[in-house]
Amino acid sequence: MASSRLRHCLHCGLMLAFVLGFEAYSGAFRLSEFAYDEINPWVEYGYLLTVLLYMVRLLTFLALPQVLFNILGLVVYNTFPEKVVLKGSPLLAPFVCVRVVTRGDYPELVRANTLRNMNTCLAAGMENFMVEVVTDRAVHLAKHARLREVVVPSSYQTKSGALFKARALQYSLEDDVNMLQATDWVVHLDEETLLTESAVRGVLNFVMDGSHKFGQGLITYANENVVNWATTLADSFRVSDDMGKVRFQFKYFHKPLFSWKGSYVVTQLDAERKVSFDNGMDGSVAEDCYFAMMAFQEGYSFDFIEGEMWEKSPFTFWDFLQQRKRWMQGIWLVVHSRAIALRYKAMLSLSIYAWVTMPVATSNIILAYYWPLPMPQLLDILSALIGAACLYMYVFGVMKSFSLYRMGYARLLLCIVGALCTVPLNVTIENVAVIWGLFGSKHHFYVVNKVVKGSRHEAHTV
């Protein structure tokens, strides 16, 4: 089996070849002038249309910062690290609470995953820990010294009126509910998130080091039984995003410049309580993003945690759409919140506006055909770089999610082709989510249902 470093070098070589090939195919690398370079759009199309066409063309570059972060994260740091090794004795590690937040709609799933995660912690050698479920409706966990169930009273209200998951998270921090010490740590999971032994060891290394109060690691979506291959392959982009942008911002800058996601979140309790989830309605739709920006603003540092956790992609295209819509709306509310200074959310603002203008930006595919524009070659190269990097993230996401040893070259190649084939579908869903999200109510929290027919366990994610 190829070594870790060799696999990373092969990935970097493939990425370089993919980008250069895309640049050449798109015509960004050109030694002679194209026919449209001699077009004078101000004469051919008129002043107003020309200005509009250039504005639409330049919208593409809103995505450039996050694309560069993704490239750096996928190149600078080893993308195929060896197994996580404990750097100290688990007996000396601080206390860790694995906290799951749920509405309680699927109690059997919660009970099963809670026991499974507890056993994973034990198998990985974790000693000082408990698993806590914070739920709106009782799920009736098994009686065990390491398990705790916290039911949020229907009468409970936060000071700012926070709702949904933020409300439950804040309830767990109240003085008469919290059982943890200020120096204890919390691992936040969604109800369908599964720990792995590598992730547990990564968490132990992170909390024993203690240099940073907040951390996050990689989540993959193609483990065990794949329910919907299209949405799972589409989510390969998210795997690359974790290994690229998220990892680079945390390992190099130790700041959530582009925010983070709501699961596989590790926090020290004292810092979490000071930042708080009680951030009103604007902080209730994407409570994870709002929390990260507030922690950033208050000067806390972040780091990337080695080891991966497992989740499932949405089982239906409808839920896939609803999930993206809620994310877009939640981040939109964060970016436009007056409680967060612009200098802390500047990169996130570019990211959300790149997302929001996606329907207009993707129209360049048609506009460039009917109304070609002469552009400086550097801009053409950067534009092609954005497209190539985004497409390659699907390729890498598949390579990171699926085991070559288990699948073989033929099936892995088929998955890569399949992931690239989902790009038009993904872009279409993202565009619909943007348009619907911009004009729909933004203070709505849609819970994505995940029901496996014929299975004993049902799942949903948020």
Secondary structure as the mmCIF struct_conf table of DSSP 4:
data_model
#
loop_
_struct_conf.conf_type_id
_struct_conf.id
_struct_conf.beg_label_comp_id
_struct_conf.beg_label_asym_id
_struct_conf.beg_label_seq_id
_struct_conf.end_label_comp_id
_struct_conf.end_label_asym_id
_struct_conf.end_label_seq_id
HELX_RH_AL_P HELX_RH_AL_P1 SER A 4 SER A 26
TURN_TY1_P TURN_TY1_P1 GLY A 27 GLY A 27
BEND BEND1 PHE A 29 PHE A 29
BEND BEND2 LEU A 31 SER A 32
HELX_RH_3T_P HELX_RH_3T_P1 ALA A 35 GLU A 38
HELX_RH_AL_P HELX_RH_AL_P2 PRO A 41 GLU A 44
TURN_TY1_P TURN_TY1_P2 TYR A 45 TYR A 45
HELX_RH_AL_P HELX_RH_AL_P3 TYR A 47 LEU A 58
HELX_RH_3T_P HELX_RH_3T_P2 LEU A 59 ALA A 63
HELX_RH_AL_P HELX_RH_AL_P4 LEU A 64 VAL A 76
BEND BEND3 TYR A 77 TYR A 77
BEND BEND4 THR A 79 PHE A 80
HELX_LH_PP_P HELX_LH_PP_P1 PRO A 81 VAL A 84
BEND BEND5 LYS A 87 GLY A 88
HELX_RH_3T_P HELX_RH_3T_P3 PRO A 90 LEU A 92
BEND BEND6 ALA A 93 ALA A 93
HELX_LH_PP_P HELX_LH_PP_P2 PRO A 94 PHE A 95
STRN STRN1 VAL A 96 THR A 102
BEND BEND7 GLY A 104 ASP A 105
HELX_RH_AL_P HELX_RH_AL_P5 PRO A 107 ALA A 123
TURN_TY1_P TURN_TY1_P3 ALA A 124 GLY A 125
BEND BEND8 ASN A 128 ASN A 128
STRN STRN2 PHE A 129 THR A 135
BEND BEND9 ASP A 136 ARG A 137
HELX_LH_PP_P HELX_LH_PP_P3 LEU A 141 LYS A 143
TURN_TY1_P TURN_TY1_P4 ALA A 145 ARG A 146
STRN STRN3 LEU A 147 VAL A 151
HELX_LH_PP_P HELX_LH_PP_P4 VAL A 152 PRO A 153
TURN_TY1_P TURN_TY1_P5 SER A 154 SER A 155
BEND BEND10 LYS A 159 SER A 160
HELX_RH_AL_P HELX_RH_AL_P6 PHE A 164 TYR A 171
TURN_TY1_P TURN_TY1_P6 SER A 172 LEU A 173
BEND BEND11 GLU A 174 GLU A 174
TURN_TY1_P TURN_TY1_P7 ASP A 175 VAL A 177
TURN_TY1_P TURN_TY1_P8 ALA A 182 THR A 183
STRN STRN4 TRP A 185 ASP A 190
TURN_TY1_P TURN_TY1_P9 GLU A 191 GLU A 192
STRN STRN5 LEU A 194 LEU A 194
HELX_RH_AL_P HELX_RH_AL_P7 GLU A 197 ASP A 209
BEND BEND12 SER A 211 SER A 211
BEND BEND13 LYS A 213 LYS A 213
STRN STRN6 PHE A 214 THR A 220
BEND BEND14 TYR A 221 TYR A 221
BEND BEND15 ASN A 223 ASN A 225
BEND BEND16 VAL A 227 VAL A 227
HELX_RH_AL_P HELX_RH_AL_P8 TRP A 229 ALA A 234
TURN_TY1_P TURN_TY1_P10 ASP A 235 ASP A 235
HELX_RH_AL_P HELX_RH_AL_P9 SER A 236 ASP A 241
HELX_RH_PI_P HELX_RH_PI_P1 ASP A 242 VAL A 246
HELX_RH_AL_P HELX_RH_AL_P10 ARG A 247 PHE A 248
HELX_RH_PI_P HELX_RH_PI_P2 GLN A 249 PHE A 253
BEND BEND17 LYS A 255 LYS A 255
TURN_TY1_P TURN_TY1_P11 LEU A 257 PHE A 258
BEND BEND18 GLY A 262 TYR A 264
STRN STRN7 VAL A 265 GLN A 268
HELX_RH_AL_P HELX_RH_AL_P11 LEU A 269 VAL A 275
BEND BEND19 PHE A 277 PHE A 277
TURN_TY1_P TURN_TY1_P12 GLY A 280 GLY A 280
HELX_RH_3T_P HELX_RH_3T_P4 MET A 281 GLY A 283
TURN_TY1_P TURN_TY1_P13 SER A 284 SER A 284
BEND BEND20 VAL A 285 ALA A 286
HELX_RH_AL_P HELX_RH_AL_P12 GLU A 287 GLN A 297
TURN_TY1_P TURN_TY1_P14 GLU A 298 GLY A 299
STRN STRN8 PHE A 302 TRP A 310
BEND BEND21 PHE A 315 THR A 316
HELX_RH_AL_P HELX_RH_AL_P13 PHE A 317 VAL A 335
TURN_TY1_P TURN_TY1_P15 HIS A 336 HIS A 336
TURN_TY1_P TURN_TY1_P16 ARG A 338 ALA A 339
BEND BEND22 ILE A 340 ILE A 340
HELX_RH_AL_P HELX_RH_AL_P14 LEU A 342 VAL A 356
TURN_TY1_P TURN_TY1_P17 THR A 357 THR A 357
HELX_RH_AL_P HELX_RH_AL_P15 MET A 358 ALA A 361
TURN_TY1_P TURN_TY1_P18 THR A 362 SER A 363
HELX_RH_AL_P HELX_RH_AL_P16 ASN A 364 TYR A 370
BEND BEND23 TRP A 371 TRP A 371
HELX_RH_AL_P HELX_RH_AL_P17 GLN A 377 SER A 401
BEND BEND24 PHE A 402 PHE A 402
HELX_RH_AL_P HELX_RH_AL_P18 LEU A 404 CYS A 421
TURN_TY1_P TURN_TY1_P19 THR A 422 THR A 422
HELX_RH_AL_P HELX_RH_AL_P19 VAL A 423 PHE A 439
BEND BEND25 GLY A 440 GLY A 440
BEND BEND26 LYS A 442 HIS A 443
HELX_LH_PP_P HELX_LH_PP_P5 TYR A 446 VAL A 447
STRN STRN9 VAL A 448 LYS A 450
TURN_TY1_P TURN_TY1_P20 LYS A 453 GLY A 454
BEND BEND27 ARG A 456 ARG A 456
STRN STRN10 ALA A 459 THR A 461
#
